[in-house]
Amino acid sequence: MKTFLAVYVGTPASMSKWDGLTDEQKLERQKSGIAAWHAWVESHKDVVTEMGGPLGKTKSVGPSGIADIRNAMSGFTIVKAESHEAAAKLFENHPHFSIFPGDAVEVMEIMPVPGVPR
């Protein structure tokens, strides 16, 4: 089995999908979304190696120093799968975008570091 990082992404534009909802409607969607998310984790517990969680504000560190930046990453999960395609299929119709206003789940293999045993 290979290891994959799934990054939940969402833009401010996707968040605008909830602009017309009342506070009560937003709360109801949050409740159903969290329940669906927990059900997704439970149904994939044999391959979820790190549930991960939401991500906070971002700082970029580079040759020019440290800067506050914004990106589309909103959370992550780590899973095991036989292939990249199989890992991606785990996230089809995920609550991140089927209930919450997220844009997508980006799935990438975590490659071994050359010369470092796993």
GUVOMI-647757 format. One record per atom (N, C-alpha, C): residue number from 1; residue in three letters; atom name; x, y, z. Coordinates in pm, whole numbers. Layout:
REM GUVOMI-647757
roba, tivex, pake, X, Y, Z
NUM, ALA, CA, X, Y, Z
...
END
This chain:
REM GUVOMI-647757
roba, tivex, pake, X, Y, Z
1, MET, N, 84, -119, 0
1, MET, CA, 0, 0, 0
1, MET, C, 88, 124, 0
2, LYS, N, 41, 224, -69
2, LYS, CA, 111, 351, -75
2, LYS, C, 39, 450, 17
3, THR, N, 108, 557, 51
3, THR, CA, 51, 659, 140
3, THR, C, 21, 784, 59
4, PHE, N, -95, 844, 84
4, PHE, CA, -139, 962, 9
4, PHE, C, -185, 1072, 102
5, LEU, N, -151, 1194, 64
5, LEU, CA, -196, 1314, 133
5, LEU, C, -314, 1371, 56
6, ALA, N, -425, 1390, 125
6, ALA, CA, -543, 1454, 65
6, ALA, C, -555, 1592, 127
7, VAL, N, -554, 1694, 41
7, VAL, CA, -563, 1832, 88
7, VAL, C, -699, 1887, 44
8, TYR, N, -775, 1934, 141
8, TYR, CA, -904, 1995, 114
8, TYR, C, -880, 2141, 75
9, VAL, N, -934, 2181, -41
9, VAL, CA, -913, 2317, -87
9, VAL, C, -1047, 2388, -106
10, GLY, N, -1041, 2517, -83
10, GLY, CA, -1160, 2600, -100
10, GLY, C, -1120, 2746, -112
11, THR, N, -1182, 2814, -201
11, THR, CA, -1152, 2955, -224
11, THR, C, -1258, 3043, -160
12, PRO, N, -1227, 3170, -143
12, PRO, CA, -1331, 3261, -95
12, PRO, C, -1456, 3259, -184
13, ALA, N, -1436, 3239, -314
13, ALA, CA, -1550, 3233, -406
13, ALA, C, -1640, 3114, -373
14, SER, N, -1580, 3001, -334
14, SER, CA, -1663, 2886, -299
14, SER, C, -1741, 2912, -171
15, MET, N, -1680, 2984, -78
15, MET, CA, -1750, 3018, 47
15, MET, C, -1873, 3104, 20
16, SER, N, -1871, 3178, -89
16, SER, CA, -1984, 3265, -121
16, SER, C, -2110, 3185, -152
17, LYS, N, -2097, 3054, -173
17, LYS, CA, -2214, 2968, -196
17, LYS, C, -2308, 2972, -76
18, TRP, N, -2255, 3006, 41
18, TRP, CA, -2336, 3010, 162
18, TRP, C, -2387, 3151, 193
19, ASP, N, -2354, 3249, 111
19, ASP, CA, -2391, 3389, 138
19, ASP, C, -2542, 3409, 154
20, GLY, N, -2621, 3338, 77
20, GLY, CA, -2766, 3358, 84
20, GLY, C, -2836, 3277, 191
21, LEU, N, -2761, 3197, 266
21, LEU, CA, -2822, 3113, 368
21, LEU, C, -2841, 3190, 498
22, THR, N, -2948, 3156, 570
22, THR, CA, -2968, 3213, 702
22, THR, C, -2870, 3148, 799
23, ASP, N, -2853, 3207, 916
23, ASP, CA, -2767, 3147, 1018
23, ASP, C, -2816, 3008, 1055
24, GLU, N, -2947, 2991, 1061
24, GLU, CA, -3005, 2861, 1094
24, GLU, C, -2973, 2758, 985
25, GLN, N, -2982, 2798, 858
25, GLN, CA, -2949, 2707, 748
25, GLN, C, -2800, 2670, 749
26, LYS, N, -2715, 2768, 777
26, LYS, CA, -2571, 2740, 785
26, LYS, C, -2542, 2641, 897
27, LEU, N, -2603, 2661, 1012
27, LEU, CA, -2583, 2572, 1126
27, LEU, C, -2630, 2431, 1093
28, GLU, N, -2744, 2419, 1027
28, GLU, CA, -2796, 2287, 990
28, GLU, C, -2703, 2219, 891
29, ARG, N, -2650, 2292, 794
29, ARG, CA, -2555, 2233, 699
29, ARG, C, -2426, 2192, 768
30, GLN, N, -2381, 2274, 863
30, GLN, CA, -2260, 2237, 938
30, GLN, C, -2282, 2107, 1014
31, LYS, N, -2396, 2095, 1080
31, LYS, CA, -2427, 1974, 1157
31, LYS, C, -2432, 1852, 1065
32, SER, N, -2504, 1864, 953
32, SER, CA, -2514, 1749, 863
32, SER, C, -2380, 1721, 797
33, GLY, N, -2301, 1825, 768
33, GLY, CA, -2169, 1806, 709
33, GLY, C, -2073, 1736, 802
34, ILE, N, -2073, 1776, 929
34, ILE, CA, -1986, 1711, 1028
34, ILE, C, -2027, 1565, 1046
35, ALA, N, -2157, 1539, 1052
35, ALA, CA, -2205, 1400, 1065
35, ALA, C, -2162, 1318, 944
36, ALA, N, -2176, 1374, 824
36, ALA, CA, -2136, 1303, 702
36, ALA, C, -1985, 1281, 699
37, TRP, N, -1909, 1380, 746
37, TRP, CA, -1763, 1367, 749
37, TRP, C, -1722, 1253, 842
38, HIS, N, -1783, 1249, 961
38, HIS, CA, -1753, 1141, 1055
38, HIS, C, -1794, 1005, 998
39, ALA, N, -1906, 1001, 926
39, ALA, CA, -1949, 876, 863
39, ALA, C, -1849, 835, 754
40, TRP, N, -1796, 934, 680
40, TRP, CA, -1695, 904, 577
40, TRP, C, -1572, 843, 644
41, VAL, N, -1524, 905, 752
41, VAL, CA, -1406, 853, 822
41, VAL, C, -1434, 712, 873
42, GLU, N, -1549, 690, 932
42, GLU, CA, -1584, 558, 985
42, GLU, C, -1586, 454, 873
43, SER, N, -1641, 490, 758
43, SER, CA, -1650, 392, 648
43, SER, C, -1515, 367, 581
44, HIS, N, -1418, 453, 608
44, HIS, CA, -1284, 436, 550
44, HIS, C, -1177, 417, 657
45, LYS, N, -1218, 378, 778
45, LYS, CA, -1124, 371, 890
45, LYS, C, -1010, 273, 865
46, ASP, N, -1030, 176, 777
46, ASP, CA, -924, 80, 748
46, ASP, C, -811, 141, 664
47, VAL, N, -834, 256, 600
47, VAL, CA, -731, 318, 517
47, VAL, C, -692, 459, 562
48, VAL, N, -768, 517, 654
48, VAL, CA, -733, 650, 705
48, VAL, C, -626, 632, 811
49, THR, N, -505, 678, 783
49, THR, CA, -397, 664, 880
49, THR, C, -380, 788, 966
50, GLU, N, -429, 900, 919
50, GLU, CA, -427, 1026, 995
50, GLU, C, -549, 1105, 954
51, MET, N, -644, 1123, 1046
51, MET, CA, -765, 1197, 1013
51, MET, C, -731, 1341, 972
52, GLY, N, -622, 1394, 1028
52, GLY, CA, -585, 1531, 995
52, GLY, C, -678, 1629, 1063
53, GLY, N, -709, 1737, 993
53, GLY, CA, -798, 1836, 1050
53, GLY, C, -793, 1965, 972
54, PRO, N, -865, 2064, 1020
54, PRO, CA, -867, 2195, 954
54, PRO, C, -730, 2262, 967
55, LEU, N, -700, 2348, 873
55, LEU, CA, -575, 2423, 874
55, LEU, C, -602, 2569, 905
56, GLY, N, -512, 2631, 979
56, GLY, CA, -524, 2771, 1015
56, GLY, C, -454, 2863, 915
57, LYS, N, -426, 2982, 960
57, LYS, CA, -360, 3082, 876
57, LYS, C, -221, 3034, 835
58, THR, N, -171, 3088, 723
58, THR, CA, -46, 3043, 664
58, THR, C, 62, 3149, 669
59, LYS, N, 182, 3106, 699
59, LYS, CA, 301, 3190, 689
59, LYS, C, 393, 3126, 586
60, SER, N, 451, 3208, 500
60, SER, CA, 547, 3162, 402
60, SER, C, 686, 3200, 452
61, VAL, N, 778, 3104, 447
61, VAL, CA, 914, 3128, 491
61, VAL, C, 1006, 3107, 371
62, GLY, N, 1082, 3208, 334
62, GLY, CA, 1171, 3199, 218
62, GLY, C, 1294, 3285, 237
63, PRO, N, 1373, 3298, 132
63, PRO, CA, 1497, 3377, 141
63, PRO, C, 1474, 3522, 185
64, SER, N, 1355, 3576, 158
64, SER, CA, 1325, 3714, 196
64, SER, C, 1268, 3726, 336
65, GLY, N, 1248, 3614, 404
65, GLY, CA, 1195, 3618, 539
65, GLY, C, 1061, 3548, 551
66, ILE, N, 983, 3596, 645
66, ILE, CA, 853, 3536, 678
66, ILE, C, 743, 3634, 639
67, ALA, N, 639, 3580, 576
67, ALA, CA, 527, 3666, 534
67, ALA, C, 396, 3593, 556
68, ASP, N, 293, 3667, 591
68, ASP, CA, 159, 3612, 598
68, ASP, C, 108, 3600, 455
69, ILE, N, 55, 3482, 421
69, ILE, CA, -1, 3462, 287
69, ILE, C, -135, 3393, 299
70, ARG, N, -202, 3380, 186
70, ARG, CA, -329, 3310, 180
70, ARG, C, -320, 3205, 70
71, ASN, N, -370, 3086, 97
71, ASN, CA, -379, 2983, -5
71, ASN, C, -514, 2915, 6
72, ALA, N, -539, 2819, -78
72, ALA, CA, -670, 2754, -82
72, ALA, C, -680, 2631, 8
73, MET, N, -571, 2594, 76
73, MET, CA, -575, 2474, 161
73, MET, C, -656, 2500, 288
74, SER, N, -748, 2408, 316
74, SER, CA, -831, 2426, 435
74, SER, C, -823, 2309, 532
75, GLY, N, -765, 2197, 491
75, GLY, CA, -753, 2083, 579
75, GLY, C, -679, 1970, 509
76, PHE, N, -657, 1858, 582
76, PHE, CA, -588, 1745, 523
76, PHE, C, -628, 1615, 591
77, THR, N, -602, 1505, 520
77, THR, CA, -619, 1370, 569
77, THR, C, -511, 1285, 502
78, ILE, N, -463, 1182, 570
78, ILE, CA, -366, 1089, 511
78, ILE, C, -430, 952, 503
79, VAL, N, -422, 891, 384
79, VAL, CA, -482, 760, 362
79, VAL, C, -381, 664, 298
80, LYS, N, -411, 537, 306
80, LYS, CA, -336, 431, 238
80, LYS, C, -424, 379, 124
81, ALA, N, -361, 348, 10
81, ALA, CA, -433, 290, -103
81, ALA, C, -334, 217, -192
82, GLU, N, -385, 129, -276
82, GLU, CA, -301, 53, -367
82, GLU, C, -247, 140, -481
83, SER, N, -323, 244, -519
83, SER, CA, -281, 328, -632
83, SER, C, -332, 471, -612
84, HIS, N, -279, 559, -692
84, HIS, CA, -321, 700, -688
84, HIS, C, -470, 709, -723
85, GLU, N, -511, 635, -825
85, GLU, CA, -652, 634, -866
85, GLU, C, -742, 584, -754
86, ALA, N, -700, 478, -687
86, ALA, CA, -779, 423, -576
86, ALA, C, -790, 524, -461
87, ALA, N, -681, 593, -434
87, ALA, CA, -683, 695, -329
87, ALA, C, -779, 807, -366
88, ALA, N, -774, 852, -491
88, ALA, CA, -863, 960, -535
88, ALA, C, -1009, 918, -526
89, LYS, N, -1039, 795, -562
89, LYS, CA, -1177, 747, -558
89, LYS, C, -1236, 749, -417
90, LEU, N, -1151, 739, -316
90, LEU, CA, -1200, 745, -178
90, LEU, C, -1273, 876, -150
91, PHE, N, -1238, 982, -223
91, PHE, CA, -1290, 1115, -194
91, PHE, C, -1403, 1159, -287
92, GLU, N, -1448, 1069, -375
92, GLU, CA, -1561, 1104, -460
92, GLU, C, -1682, 1136, -373
93, ASN, N, -1750, 1245, -404
93, ASN, CA, -1869, 1291, -331
93, ASN, C, -1843, 1317, -183
94, HIS, N, -1721, 1354, -148
94, HIS, CA, -1684, 1381, -9
94, HIS, C, -1764, 1501, 44
95, PRO, N, -1799, 1501, 173
95, PRO, CA, -1875, 1613, 231
95, PRO, C, -1806, 1749, 217
96, HIS, N, -1673, 1750, 199
96, HIS, CA, -1601, 1878, 185
96, HIS, C, -1662, 1963, 74
97, PHE, N, -1707, 1899, -33
97, PHE, CA, -1766, 1975, -144
97, PHE, C, -1910, 1935, -174
98, SER, N, -1957, 1822, -120
98, SER, CA, -2095, 1783, -146
98, SER, C, -2193, 1846, -47
99, ILE, N, -2143, 1886, 70
99, ILE, CA, -2227, 1953, 170
99, ILE, C, -2167, 2089, 205
100, PHE, N, -2039, 2088, 239
100, PHE, CA, -1970, 2215, 268
100, PHE, C, -1937, 2286, 136
101, PRO, N, -1902, 2413, 142
101, PRO, CA, -1876, 2485, 18
101, PRO, C, -1732, 2473, -32
102, GLY, N, -1664, 2362, -2
102, GLY, CA, -1528, 2344, -52
102, GLY, C, -1526, 2323, -202
103, ASP, N, -1410, 2346, -262
103, ASP, CA, -1395, 2330, -407
103, ASP, C, -1359, 2188, -448
104, ALA, N, -1264, 2126, -378
104, ALA, CA, -1214, 1996, -421
104, ALA, C, -1127, 1935, -311
105, VAL, N, -1089, 1810, -334
105, VAL, CA, -990, 1742, -251
105, VAL, C, -878, 1703, -347
106, GLU, N, -758, 1753, -320
106, GLU, CA, -642, 1721, -403
106, GLU, C, -565, 1608, -336
107, VAL, N, -538, 1502, -413
107, VAL, CA, -477, 1381, -358
107, VAL, C, -342, 1359, -424
108, MET, N, -238, 1343, -342
108, MET, CA, -104, 1320, -396
108, MET, C, -31, 1216, -312
109, GLU, N, 53, 1137, -380
109, GLU, CA, 129, 1034, -311
109, GLU, C, 240, 1099, -227
110, ILE, N, 259, 1046, -108
110, ILE, CA, 373, 1088, -25
110, ILE, C, 487, 994, -62
111, MET, N, 582, 1049, -131
111, MET, CA, 693, 969, -183
111, MET, C, 797, 944, -75
112, PRO, N, 866, 830, -84
112, PRO, CA, 972, 803, 13
112, PRO, C, 1090, 897, -10
113, VAL, N, 1156, 933, 98
113, VAL, CA, 1277, 1016, 89
113, VAL, C, 1391, 923, 49
114, PRO, N, 1463, 955, -60
114, PRO, CA, 1573, 868, -102
114, PRO, C, 1675, 848, 11
115, GLY, N, 1712, 723, 33
115, GLY, CA, 1812, 692, 134
115, GLY, C, 1760, 684, 275
116, VAL, N, 1631, 708, 297
116, VAL, CA, 1574, 703, 431
116, VAL, C, 1473, 588, 435
117, PRO, N, 1498, 486, 517
117, PRO, CA, 1406, 374, 523
117, PRO, C, 1272, 417, 582
118, ARG, N, 1168, 355, 535
118, ARG, CA, 1033, 383, 585
118, ARG, C, 989, 277, 680
END
